């Protein structure tokens, strides 16, 4: 959701003719409502930034492998009923 621009007007994407984004200001959109405007107007997209700390841990210490119930899939690969192209996929399960 866009906010208001520098002139306190609602910044609507449908009205924007030229849009400029700057790498060093990722939360700001610079825009012109017409091609004749000389200066860009500024609209802040996200006003505040939340700092989120996420700790990611491994789900498994070792690969879980293919379960006993699914070993028939490897048999189908061996019998060439499933193309050998997919063998590495089933071995990676």
C-alpha positions in Angstrom: 0.0 0.0 0.0 1.4 3.3 -1.0 1.3 6.3 1.3 0.9 10.0 0.5 3.6 11.8 -1.5 5.5 15.0 -0.6 2.5 17.2 -1.4 0.2 15.1 0.9 -1.7 13.6 -2.1 -2.5 9.9 -2.2 0.0 8.2 -4.4 -1.8 5.8 -6.8 0.1 3.5 -9.0 -2.4 3.8 -11.8 -1.7 7.6 -12.1 2.1 7.2 -12.2 3.6 7.6 -15.7 7.3 7.3 -14.7 8.6 5.4 -11.8 12.2 5.5 -10.4 13.6 3.2 -7.8 16.9 3.7 -6.0 19.0 0.9 -4.7 20.0 2.8 -1.6 16.4 3.7 -0.7 14.4 0.4 -1.1 11.3 1.7 0.7 10.8 4.8 -1.4 9.2 5.2 -4.9 10.0 8.3 -6.9 7.4 9.0 -9.6 6.0 11.5 -12.0 2.2 11.8 -12.7 2.9 13.2 -16.2 5.7 13.3 -18.7 5.8 17.1 -18.5 6.7 17.2 -14.7 10.3 18.1 -14.2 10.9 16.8 -10.7 10.0 13.4 -9.2 7.7 13.2 -6.3 8.5 10.9 -3.4 6.3 8.3 -1.7 7.4 6.1 1.1 6.1 2.5 0.7 7.1 1.1 4.1 7.4 3.5 6.9 9.0 1.3 9.5 11.1 -1.7 9.4 10.8 -4.5 11.9 13.9 -6.3 13.0 13.2 -10.0 13.0 15.7 -12.4 14.5 15.2 -15.9 13.2 17.3 -18.8 14.3 17.3 -21.6 11.8 18.2 -25.1 12.9 18.6 -28.2 10.8 15.5 -30.4 10.6 17.6 -33.6 10.3 21.2 -34.5 11.3 21.3 -37.1 8.5 19.3 -37.5 5.3 16.1 -39.3 6.2 16.3 -41.4 3.1 13.4 -43.2 1.4 11.1 -45.1 3.7 10.6 -48.9 3.6 7.1 -48.3 2.2 8.5 -46.4 -0.8 11.2 -48.8 -1.8 8.9 -50.0 -4.6 9.7 -46.7 -6.4 13.3 -47.7 -6.7 12.1 -51.1 -8.0 10.1 -49.3 -10.7 13.2 -47.3 -11.6 15.3 -50.5 -11.8 12.6 -52.2 -14.1 12.8 -49.0 -16.2 9.0 -48.3 -15.7 10.1 -45.0 -14.4 12.8 -43.5 -16.7 16.3 -43.7 -15.4 16.5 -39.9 -15.7 14.6 -39.7 -12.4 16.9 -42.2 -10.6 18.9 -39.4 -8.9 15.7 -37.8 -7.7 14.5 -41.0 -6.0 17.9 -41.7 -4.6 18.0 -38.3 -3.0 14.8 -38.8 -1.1 
